[in-house]
Amino acid sequence: MSKDAVNTAAATPRTDAAQVPADAGDAGYSKDLKPRHVNMIAIGGAIGTGLFLGAGGRLHNAGPALAIAYLVCGIFAFFVVKALGELVLYRPSSGSFVSYAREFLGEKGAYVAGWMYFLNWSTTGIADITAIALYTHYWSLFTDIPQWVLALIALAVVLAVNLISVKIFGEMEFWFSIIKVATLVGFMLIGIFLLATQHKVGGQTPGMSVITENGGVFPHGMMPVVLVMQGVIFAYAALELVGVAAGETAEPEKVVPRAVNSIMWRVGLFYVGSVVLLALLLPGSVYSADQSPFVTVLSKIGIPAAGDVMNLVVLTAAMSSLNSGLYSTGRILRSMAMAGSAPNFTARMNRSQVPYGGILLTCAVCVLGVGLNYLVPAQAFEIVLNVASLGIISTWVIIMICHLVFVRRAKAGLLDRPTFRLPGSPVTEITTIVFLLACLGMMWNDPAVGRKTLLLVPVIAAMLVAGWFGIRRRVSATADQELSQLTK
């Protein structure tokens, strides 16, 4: 709904004329996602390569205090998803936070939210296909195949899955999540057994002595822990998928609260719990950025084929991320296209009620990533990962700003808040926004990569401004047309 239409609705007495506004981009979707799909999408969003692979380098740099970083970032990530969950129950929409930004911040807010999210997932998609190619090269069978060819094959497979139907997407994501959860649970059981039996790992007896004899909880001081925060935030990216998926489930009011509330204990168990176990089993200095920390532990106790198993799991996590990225950007771009702020073809749907236009646009950017893999295969992953972090932080900030406006309007009696609520408003939203912006600022302390990434902010801002001036007349015309239909 346009900003003018929302303002009109807000000024109208609470009668039938002031119903919860609708998003034209929500029309035409099936409701084929089952509760188990949404629950596992929530789990899949909370568990990915950020844990399976990224935790190794972060443990090396920050030591056992990484568990604290995961806990702190996990709490703020939970606040973001809780706020989004409340907005979903107020009005389920496949446009998710872009639709809410349109209602509470106006068309400019929706425009920025949508294109920054597209930047996040399109660059994450490049990182994913790069990761898939790198992980596949682990096996000698695929060593001779060029990295860009493997990246292109991965993209083609996931694209086909997304275009068939939302039910197939849900099934694929369900089983991807099952694999990730089963692997983590299996490792944690092995880790607990090693601790309980005092079985030596790499020649050392596991337990608190591993931490106390190797520099304690903060072996390198506080600064490394602060610096890893930005990477940890990226590890939690995709939690907001619950909001997008809610638009294609039959009973969001039942499914979403369960999925959102379970995120907190999943973060505590899988992220914090596994990092604590890793820290108790081996010193942080033993772990490295180029090997999964789980492989490091399993190889130290002589488990055969540990590398093969974990490489398959990390490959699954990357495929899951790519799958989710195509799914969510397709829905977000359709919501934007219906308001005039994205190309018209991204609003198109196929016979299976899949918005194929937006999915193909994201794939087109990912194809550029295939080219990046051809030109600079060694640097491709690092380049796009940092750009994606700008997108996810801006998305989360916009969600919290939307929730602030939402609560303000509820207090003014202009709308009703659901019983499922983010606690502590407005302190919770403001604290979360400050924390996210601080994480962004911390990137300046990393001159090699982070500082260069921050220097892209003015460039991205200039592109957004130029883009807005290019489409504002079309957005205004679309809003006027929608308003005239509402007032008939």
N, C-alpha and C positions, 0 to 999 in steps of 0.2 A: 504494500500500500504506500502511496506517496505521502510526503511530509504534510502537504496541505490537507490531504484526506484525513490523516491522523489528527491533525489539529482541529479539524471540523468535528471529528468524532469525539475528541476530548472535550470540546465545548458544549456538546449536546448532553441533555439530561440522560440519566441512566434508564433508558427505555429500549425498545427494540431497535431503535436507530443507532444505539451505541453498543452494538455487539462487538465481540472480539474481532479485530480486523483479519481479513483473509489475505493470503499471498497467492497471486495468480499463478506463480510457479509451482504450487502444490497440486494443481489439477492434473489428472491423468495417470498418477502413480498407482501401482498395485500395492497391496498390503500383505506381501508374501513373506516378510521377515518374521520368523517365529521368536518367542521369548528366548529360546536357547541360542538363536543366532545373535540377538542383541546382547545377551549376557556374555557370549564368547567374543563378540566384537569389542566389548568393554575390556575383557581380559587381554585380548590381542593388542588393544591400544596401550595397555599398561606394561606389556612385556615385548621387548624387541631387541634389535641389534645393540641398542644403547646399553643393555645389560649383558647380553650374551658375549659381545665383543668389546664394547667400549669400557666396561668395568675394569679390564685388565690394566690399561694405561693409566686410568684414574687412580687405581689402587697403588700403582707404582709411584705416582706423583703425590697423592694426598695421604696414603696409608689408611689405617683403619677408620680414620675420621670421615672417609668417604661415606660410611653408613649414615653419619649425621647429615651430610649433604643430601643424600637420597631422601632421608626422612623430612628435612626442612622443605626441600623442593616438592616432595610428595604431598605435604600438607597444603601448600599453596596450589598445587595442581588439583587437589581434591576440592578446594574452594571454587576454582574456576568451573569444574565440572558440576559441582553442586548448584552454582549460580545458573549455569546453562540448563541443568535439569529442571530448575524452577521455571525458567522461561519456556521450556518444552511443554511442561504441564499446563502452563497458561495458554499456550497455543502451539501444538505440534506442527512442525514445518520441515520439509526436506531442504528448504533454504537455510534452516538453522539460524546461526548467529547473524548471517547476512540479512535474513528476513527481519530479525529483531532489531538490527542496526537501522534498517529502513524505517521501522515503526518508531523507534525511540531517538534516533540520531539524525534521521532524514536521509535523502538520497546520497548525499556526499559521504555520509558515514557508511552506508551500505556499499558504495563504490570502493572506498578504501579498504573496508573489511574483506570484500570479495576478492579484489585483485591481490591483496597481500596474502590471502589464504592460497590463491592460485600460485603465487610466487613460491610459497612454502612447499606446496605439494608437487609442483612441476620440477622444482630443483631437488626435492627429496626423491622424486621419481628417478631423476638422473643419478643421484647417489645410490639408489636401490639397484638399478640395472648395472651400475658400475660394480657394486658389492657382489651381486649375483655372479657376474663374470669373473671377479677375483676369486670368489669361493669355489666356483666350478673348476677353475684352473688348479685347485688343490689336488684334484685327481689326475693322474697321469694320462688317463684316457682322453682328457679334454685339453691337455697342455698345448698341443699344436694348433688348436683352433684360436684365431685372433680374438682378443678381448671384445672388440666391437661387434663381432658376429654373435658371440654368446649373449651380449647385452641386447642385441636386436631380437634374438630368438625369445629371450625372457619377456621382452615387451610385447611381442606378438601373442604369446601364450596368455598372458594376463589380460591383454586387450580383448581377446576372443571370449574369455570367461566373463568379463564385465558386460559385453554386448549381448550375450545370450539372454540373461534374465537376472533380476535381483535375487531370486531364489538360489541360483547357481553361485552368485557372489557370496551369499550368506553361508551356503554349504562349504564353499572353499575356505572362507574365513573361519568357520566353525572348526574344521579339521586342522587348519594351520595352528589355531589356538590350542587345540587338544595336544598337538605335538609339543608346543612350547611349554605348556603347563606340566605335562608328563615328564619332560626332560628336567625341568627345574625341581619338581618333587623328587624325582629319582636321585638327582645330585644331592639334594638336601638330606635325604635319608642316608646316602653314603657318607656325607660329611658328619652327620650326627653319630653314625656308627663309628667312624674314625675317632671322634672325640671321646665317645663313651668307652671305647676299648683301648684308647691311648696308642693306637696303631701309628707307627712312625710314617711321616709323609716327607719324602725327600731327605731322610736322615734326621728329621726333627720330630720331637713329640708334640702333637697339637695341644692347644689349650691357651690360657691367658699368658703363659710364659712366652709364647711366640710374639705377643704384642709388647709385653713389658721389657723383654730383652732386645727389642729392635726399635727403640726410640719412643715407645708408648703410642697413645692414640693419635698424637700429632707429631710424627717423626720429623717432619720438615717445617713445622710451624703452622700458623693459621692461613698464610697467604695462598699456598697451593690448594687448600680446601675452598677458599673463596673463588679462586680462578676456575675450578672445575664445575662451579655452579651452572655456568652457561651450558656446558655440555650435558649436565644432568637434566636441565630443563628440556633440552632436545630429546633426551631419552624418554621423557614422558609425553612427547608430541604424539598425537593421534587419540588421546583420551576424549577429545571433543567429538569424535566420530559417533558417540552415543546420541548426540543431539541430531545429527544428520539422519542416522538410521531410524530414529523415532518417527520420521515422516512416512516410513514404509512398513510400519508394524500396526496391527489391528488394535491393540490395547496399550498405547503408550503410557496411560495413567497407572497401569499395573507394572509394566516392564521397566520403565525408566527409573523409578525410585529404587527398585531392587538392584539394578545394574550400577547406578551411581553410588549407592551406599556401600556396595561391596568393594568399590575401588580402594577405599582406605585400608581395609585389612589386606587386600592383595598387595598393595604397595608395601605395607609393613612386613608381610610374610615373604614375598618374592624378592623385593629389592633389598630392603634393610636386612632381612633375615639371611639371605644368601651372601651379602657382602660381609656381614658379621662372621658367618661360617668361613668364608674365604680368608678373612683376616686371622682367624683362630687356627687355620690349618697351615698357612705359610706366611712368611714375612712379605710385606708389600713390595720390597725390592726384587722379589723373585718373579713377580708378574710383569707383563710387558704389553705394549699397545698392539703388537702384531700377532698376538695369540689370545684366544679366549681364555679367561682365567679358569674356567671349568676344565678345559683341556690341560692346562698347566697342572692342576691338582691331580686329575685322573692319570696323567702320564707319569707323575711322581710316584704313584702307588702301583704302577705297572699294569693298569687295565688295558687290554689289547683293543686296538681300533678306536680308542677314545677320541682321537683327532678326527676320524672319519664320521663318527656319530655326531659330534658337536658341530662339525662343518656342515653336515646335513641340516641340523637344527637352525644354525645361523642363516643358511641359505633359505630355509623355510620362513624365517623371520623377515628376511629381505623381500621375499615374494609376497608375504602377507602385507607388508608396508606398501609395496607397489600396487597391490590389489585394492587396498583401502584408499590410496591416493586417487586412483582413477575413479573409484566409486564416488567419493565425496566431492571432488571438483566438478564432476558431471552434474550433480544436483545443485551445487552452489552456483555454477555458471548459468544453469537454466533459470534459477530464481532471478539472477541479475539480468539475463536477456529479456525476461518478461517485463522488467522495469526499464529496459532500454540502455542499461549500462554495460552490456556485453554483446558481442556480435549476435545477430539474429539466428544464425544457424545453430548456436549452442542451445537454443530452446527446443530443437527438434527431438522427437522421441520415435523409437522404432515400434514394431508390432508388439514387442515384449514389454513395452512401457519403460524402456531404458533411454535416458537422455544422451543419445550417442554423440550429438554434436559437441557437447562440452568434454566428453571423454576423449574424442578424437583430437580436440585442441590441446589437451594436456599431453596426449601421446605425441603430438607434433613437436612440442617442446622437448619431450623425452628423446625424440629422434635426434635433436640437436645434441643431446647428451651422448648418443651413440657416436656422433661425430667427434665429441670431446674425448671419448674413449679411444678414437682412432688417432687423434692428434697428440693428446697428452695423457696417455693411459695412467702414468704414475701419479699425476696431480689431480685427475678428474674428481675423485671422491672428496678430497679436502676442499677443493674450490667450491663445490655446490653445497656441501654440508653447512658451511658458515653462512651462506646466503639464505638457506632454508631457516636458520635460527632466527633471522630477522622477521621472517614471515610468521613463525609460530608465536613469538613473543608479542608481536603487534596484534595477532588474532586474539590471544588471551586477554590482553589489555582492553580490547574493544568489547569482549564479552562482559568484563567487569563494569565497564562504563555503561553498557546497555542495562545491566542489572541495577546500577545506581539510579538511573532515570526511571526504570520500571518501578522500583520501590517508592521513589518520590511520587510517582503518579498514583500508586496504590494508596499512599498516605493522604493524598488529596481527594481520594474517593472516586477517581476516574476509572479505576479497574480493580479487579479482585485478585489478591495473591492466593495461590494454591496453598494447601496445608504443608506440602513438601517445600521447605524453605532453606535458603542459605542463612545460617545464624550470624548475629552480630553486625548486621548492616547498619550504617554504612562503613563502620570501622574495618570490617573484613575486606570489602572491595578496595578501599583506599590503601590498606596495608599490602594487599596482593599486588596492586598496580605499582606501588613504590618498589616492592621487591623485584618485580619483573623488569622494571626500568633500570634498577641497580644492577641486575644480572647483565643487561645490555651494556651498561657503562663499564662493567668489569672487563669486557672484551678489549678495552683500550690498553689494558696491562699486558696483552699478548701482541707484541709488535709484529711477529712473524705472520700471523693470520688474522687474529681478532681485530687489530687496528685497521687493517686493510678492508675488512668487512664493514666496519663502522663508517669508513670513508665512502662506502656505497650508498649510505642513507640519503645524502643530498641528491645523488643521482636518481635514486628510486623516487624520492619526493618530487623532483622535477618532472619525471616521466608521468607520475600520477596527476600532477597539475595539468600538464599538457594534454593528457588523455581526457581529463574532465572537461576541459574547454572544447575538446573535439566532439564530445557526446552530450553535453548538457542540454542542447536544444532537443535532441531525441528523447532524453530522459524527461524533460519538461512536457513534451508533447504526449508521451506515454502516460504521465501522471495526470494531465488534463483530461485525456480520454477516459482513464479509469475513474476519475472524480465525477465526470459527467454521467457515467454509467451508474455510479453509486447514488447520485441525486435524482435519477429518473423516477 
